[in-house]
Amino acid sequence: MDLFTSSLNLPTAPAKQTNGKSTPSRPRIIVAITGATGSILGIQAILALRRLNIEIHLIISKWAEATIKYETDYTVSNIRALADHVYTPTDLAAPIASGSFRVLGMLIVPCSVKTLASISSGICDDLISRAADVVLKERKRLVLAVRETPLSTIHLQNMLAVTQAGGVVFPPVPAFYIRPDGVGDLVEHSVGRMLDLFGLDVEGLERWEGWKRD
Ligand SMILES: Cc1cc2nc3c(=O)[nH]c(=O)nc-3n(C[C@H](O)[C@H](O)[C@H](O)COP(=O)(O)O)c2cc1C
């Protein structure tokens, strides 16, 4: 654990490694950050998963590295240090490229329309699209936080194809009913709702409970 990680006061990830055959000691999720704007959503998702003691398998695309640098104060190595396992997008021999890898599912946040297109057309030419393809074929949870606006017919058709294949398209559209104090609140709420889709309950997530009366 480096200084950055320890300063966040997060639970320490056990060093125990599991191979593909053994039962994982902690639930696992694959997280991919791609080159759409909103890399902070991916970073906050990783922090929330750590608090939930989920084993994180992380892939950061080349263009995500650029947006992280441009949009946030985090470095790519800071973010890698938060994951239990890190893979390069070109590593098609990684354990997560196989259906024999035991995992709850995969979250791509933010998800570019390029990665959406790769997944919807089944082109598995990098580890992000391959791992997503595997998650779909194994009938596990796949959540794509697709970030683009406005949307073309191509984007919408690709979203429909992924949804029909069992994926969940979750554009990070803000919920203003939480009366946010700022962007941080909106990011936190979106991430909490994404993790709901894996059956994970983020502590403190504000939920709609009907009109509040005085
Ligand atoms: C600053 C910046 C912002 C971008 N924002 C978006 C975006 O919101 N949505 C999108 O689909 N692509 C966006 N792109 C383009 C993607 O980075 C590009 O299509 C890239 O090929 C995506 O590859 P990846 O999915 O492997 O990361 C952006 C690029 C840059 C440099």
Ligand as a Chemical Component Dictionary entry (heavy atoms), coordinates in Angstrom:
data_LIG
# 
_chem_comp.id                   LIG 
_chem_comp.type                 NON-POLYMER 
_chem_comp.pdbx_formal_charge   0 
_chem_comp.three_letter_code    LIG 
# 
loop_
_chem_comp_atom.comp_id 
_chem_comp_atom.atom_id 
_chem_comp_atom.alt_atom_id 
_chem_comp_atom.type_symbol 
_chem_comp_atom.charge 
_chem_comp_atom.model_Cartn_x 
_chem_comp_atom.model_Cartn_y 
_chem_comp_atom.model_Cartn_z 
_chem_comp_atom.pdbx_ordinal 
LIG C1  C1  C 0 -11.131 14.859 -23.445 1  
LIG C2  C2  C 0 -11.859 13.770 -24.176 2  
LIG C3  C3  C 0 -13.184 13.530 -23.893 3  
LIG C4  C4  C 0 -13.880 12.516 -24.556 4  
LIG N1  N1  N 0 -15.186 12.294 -24.220 5  
LIG C5  C5  C 0 -15.850 11.273 -24.797 6  
LIG C6  C6  C 0 -17.175 10.972 -24.370 7  
LIG O1  O1  O 0 -17.750 11.621 -23.498 8  
LIG N2  N2  N 0 -17.784 9.908  -24.919 9  
LIG C7  C7  C 0 -17.171 9.131  -25.878 10 
LIG O2  O2  O 0 -17.777 8.156  -26.306 11 
LIG N3  N3  N 0 -15.913 9.407  -26.295 12 
LIG C8  C8  C 0 -15.233 10.443 -25.790 13 
LIG N4  N4  N 0 -13.948 10.728 -26.192 14 
LIG C9  C9  C 0 -13.364 9.943  -27.285 15 
LIG C10 C10 C 0 -12.774 8.611  -26.845 16 
LIG O3  O3  O 0 -11.694 8.829  -25.962 17 
LIG C11 C11 C 0 -12.278 7.835  -28.087 18 
LIG O4  O4  O 0 -13.370 7.473  -28.914 19 
LIG C12 C12 C 0 -11.474 6.613  -27.733 20 
LIG O5  O5  O 0 -11.156 5.922  -28.932 21 
LIG C13 C13 C 0 -12.214 5.688  -26.807 22 
LIG O6  O6  O 0 -11.452 4.501  -26.662 23 
LIG P1  P1  P 0 -11.628 3.560  -25.399 24 
LIG O7  O7  O 0 -13.069 3.186  -25.328 25 
LIG O8  O8  O 0 -10.756 2.370  -25.717 26 
LIG O9  O9  O 0 -11.143 4.302  -24.223 27 
LIG C14 C14 C 0 -13.231 11.736 -25.557 28 
LIG C15 C15 C 0 -11.883 11.979 -25.837 29 
LIG C16 C16 C 0 -11.207 12.990 -25.172 30 
LIG C17 C17 C 0 -9.762  13.229 -25.515 31 
# 
loop_
_chem_comp_bond.comp_id 
_chem_comp_bond.atom_id_1 
_chem_comp_bond.atom_id_2 
_chem_comp_bond.value_order 
_chem_comp_bond.pdbx_ordinal 
LIG C1  C2  SING 1  
LIG C2  C3  SING 2  
LIG C2  C16 DOUB 3  
LIG C3  C4  DOUB 4  
LIG C4  N1  SING 5  
LIG C4  C14 SING 6  
LIG N1  C5  DOUB 7  
LIG C5  C6  SING 8  
LIG C5  C8  SING 9  
LIG C6  O1  DOUB 10 
LIG C6  N2  SING 11 
LIG N2  C7  SING 12 
LIG C7  O2  DOUB 13 
LIG C7  N3  SING 14 
LIG N3  C8  DOUB 15 
LIG C8  N4  SING 16 
LIG N4  C9  SING 17 
LIG N4  C14 SING 18 
LIG C9  C10 SING 19 
LIG C10 O3  SING 20 
LIG C10 C11 SING 21 
LIG C11 O4  SING 22 
LIG C11 C12 SING 23 
LIG C12 O5  SING 24 
LIG C12 C13 SING 25 
LIG C13 O6  SING 26 
LIG O6  P1  SING 27 
LIG P1  O7  DOUB 28 
LIG P1  O8  SING 29 
LIG P1  O9  SING 30 
LIG C14 C15 DOUB 31 
LIG C15 C16 SING 32 
LIG C16 C17 SING 33 
# 
